[in-house]
Amino acid sequence: MHKTRMIPLALSAGSGTGALSQRLLRHARSPLSLPALAWKNIKYEFDSRRPGYWNELGRRLAARGRYEAVKRQLAQQHPHDRRSYTLAKSTVIRELLDAAEPAPGAQTG
Protein backbone atom coordinates (compact mmCIF):
# COMPACT_ATOMS: atom_id res chain seq x y z
CA MET A 1 0.00 0.00 0.00
CA HIS A 2 1.42 3.39 -0.97
CA LYS A 3 1.24 6.50 1.13
CA THR A 4 -0.21 9.62 -0.46
CA ARG A 5 -1.35 12.90 0.95
CA MET A 6 -5.10 13.00 1.02
CA ILE A 7 -7.19 16.01 0.07
CA PRO A 8 -9.51 17.02 2.94
CA LEU A 9 -13.10 15.87 2.55
CA ALA A 10 -14.37 19.45 2.69
CA LEU A 11 -12.77 19.95 -0.73
CA SER A 12 -14.05 16.72 -2.24
CA ALA A 13 -15.80 16.77 -5.61
CA GLY A 14 -19.22 15.97 -4.16
CA SER A 15 -19.45 19.10 -2.03
CA GLY A 16 -21.36 21.07 -4.67
CA THR A 17 -18.37 23.13 -5.74
CA GLY A 18 -19.06 22.76 -9.46
CA ALA A 19 -17.43 21.28 -12.50
CA LEU A 20 -14.24 23.34 -12.25
CA SER A 21 -13.53 22.12 -8.71
CA GLN A 22 -14.28 18.54 -9.68
CA ARG A 23 -11.85 18.78 -12.60
CA LEU A 24 -9.18 20.31 -10.36
CA LEU A 25 -9.50 17.59 -7.77
CA ARG A 26 -9.47 14.86 -10.40
CA HIS A 27 -6.21 16.11 -11.95
CA ALA A 28 -4.34 17.34 -8.87
CA ARG A 29 -1.28 15.24 -8.13
CA SER A 30 -1.03 16.64 -4.63
CA PRO A 31 -2.64 19.44 -2.61
CA LEU A 32 0.41 21.60 -3.34
CA SER A 33 -0.35 21.52 -7.08
CA LEU A 34 -3.89 22.86 -6.64
CA PRO A 35 -3.11 26.62 -6.91
CA ALA A 36 -1.23 26.29 -10.21
CA LEU A 37 -3.82 23.90 -11.58
CA ALA A 38 -6.65 26.21 -10.54
CA TRP A 39 -5.00 29.18 -12.24
CA LYS A 40 -4.43 27.17 -15.44
CA ASN A 41 -8.11 26.17 -15.58
CA ILE A 42 -9.42 29.64 -14.80
CA LYS A 43 -7.11 31.19 -17.40
CA TYR A 44 -8.31 28.67 -20.00
CA GLU A 45 -11.96 29.46 -19.24
CA PHE A 46 -11.41 33.14 -20.04
CA ASP A 47 -8.83 32.77 -22.84
CA SER A 48 -10.86 30.24 -24.82
CA ARG A 49 -13.71 32.76 -25.10
CA ARG A 50 -11.44 35.53 -26.40
CA PRO A 51 -11.79 36.28 -30.12
CA GLY A 52 -8.90 34.79 -32.06
CA TYR A 53 -7.84 32.32 -29.35
CA TRP A 54 -8.38 29.23 -31.48
CA ASN A 55 -6.64 30.82 -34.48
CA GLU A 56 -3.63 31.64 -32.32
CA LEU A 57 -3.60 28.10 -30.97
CA GLY A 58 -3.63 26.71 -34.51
CA ARG A 59 -0.75 28.99 -35.53
CA ARG A 60 1.28 27.88 -32.50
CA LEU A 61 0.68 24.22 -33.29
CA ALA A 62 1.67 24.75 -36.94
CA ALA A 63 4.84 26.59 -35.88
CA ARG A 64 5.71 23.79 -33.47
CA GLY A 65 5.23 21.20 -36.20
CA ARG A 66 7.42 23.17 -38.61
CA TYR A 67 10.12 23.60 -35.97
CA GLU A 68 10.14 19.88 -35.16
CA ALA A 69 10.34 18.94 -38.85
CA VAL A 70 13.21 21.35 -39.48
CA LYS A 71 15.11 20.05 -36.45
CA ARG A 72 14.82 16.48 -37.72
CA GLN A 73 15.90 17.48 -41.23
CA LEU A 74 18.89 19.48 -39.94
CA ALA A 75 19.94 16.68 -37.62
CA GLN A 76 20.16 14.39 -40.65
CA GLN A 77 22.00 16.98 -42.74
CA HIS A 78 24.51 17.89 -40.00
CA PRO A 79 24.92 14.77 -37.83
CA HIS A 80 28.44 15.71 -36.64
CA ASP A 81 28.54 19.48 -37.18
CA ARG A 82 26.79 21.10 -34.22
CA ARG A 83 27.70 24.65 -35.28
CA SER A 84 26.10 24.33 -38.74
CA TYR A 85 23.04 22.69 -37.20
CA THR A 86 22.65 25.53 -34.70
CA LEU A 87 23.14 28.27 -37.31
CA ALA A 88 20.60 26.72 -39.67
CA LYS A 89 18.13 26.23 -36.85
CA SER A 90 18.51 29.82 -35.63
CA THR A 91 17.36 31.07 -39.05
CA VAL A 92 14.13 29.12 -38.74
CA ILE A 93 13.63 30.25 -35.15
CA ARG A 94 14.03 33.87 -36.24
CA GLU A 95 11.43 33.38 -39.00
CA LEU A 96 8.96 31.78 -36.59
CA LEU A 97 9.42 34.54 -34.02
CA ASP A 98 8.99 37.25 -36.66
CA ALA A 99 5.79 35.59 -37.86
CA ALA A 100 4.47 35.35 -34.29
CA GLU A 101 4.92 39.06 -33.52
CA PRO A 102 1.82 41.16 -34.11
CA ALA A 103 1.94 43.70 -36.89
CA PRO A 104 2.58 47.32 -35.80
CA GLY A 105 -0.69 48.94 -34.79
CA ALA A 106 -2.56 45.61 -34.56
CA GLN A 107 -4.84 45.16 -31.57
CA THR A 108 -4.10 42.25 -29.24
CA GLY A 109 -6.29 40.48 -26.71
Secondary structure, DSSP 8 states (H G I E B T S, - for coil): --------GGGSGGGS--HHHHHHHHH-SSGGGHHHHHHHHHHHHHHTTSTTHHHHHHHHHHHHHHHHHHHHHHHHH-SS-HHHHHHHHHHHHHHHHHHHS--TT----
